[in-house]
Amino acid sequence: LALLPLAGKRVLVTSGPTHEPIDPVRYIANRSSGRQGHAIAEAAAQAGAEVILVSGPVNLPDPHGVKVRHVTTARDMLAAVLAALPVDIAIFAAAVADWRTAEEADAKIKKGAGTMPQFTLIENPDILATVAKGAPRPGLVVGFAAETDTVLDHARAKLERKGCDWIVANDVGKGTGVMGGERNTVHLVSKDGIESWPTMDKTEVARRLVARAAAALRAADPQA
Ligand code: C5P
């Protein structure tokens, strides 16, 4: 039990950015590298879980011992996540694009003298909220909150709004080096309070988070 605390459990992890096409050559994206999400998937596999990793476009190898579903857009990611249910634990580390253009142009949008293309943006589905408020709900639902200011206030509000059990809050502001970097400084926010962890490698954040998730599942259902 101590060696493989997640044996027999199914764990879903999302990771990386999404790319939202504007036309055949352009897209909306963000600076997420997928390092933290991939590390979580690998740590869960090492803890004995059956792991499904739904990854946006990243420059990382697939982690060992993990089933990987490669997706591009937020809509693809939602579909792959819903197809992976039911799971015992779901950890949403992906930096899903908040918006996409209302229409994807079939041909490359041409530069015109003095005229700028105008785009209408529409909201992408919120994958975390859909799963946290839907059925079958995983036993433990964990979201990430990448913020550049008032990190903890935002995290508490997000816990409520999204209906998840924990938020892992991190400051990705300028100069922190978190986005794309090897290390992370996180705060684990739950209804019971906030726990601030020291700065550590993303692989260590992943191992601790997986250990905590396994302990929470056991506490909720000691027979399982
Ligand atoms: O609201 P915000 O995007 O900051 O919330 C971040 C959390 O929500 C992350 O866990 C992220 O993976 C998840 N999320 C999602 N689908 C979205 C937006 C965010 O799953 N469309």
Residues whose N, C-alpha, C, O or C-beta is under 5 A from the ligand:
A	BS01	C5P	F92 A93 A94 A95 V96 A97 N124 P125 D126 I127 L128 V142 G143 F144 A145
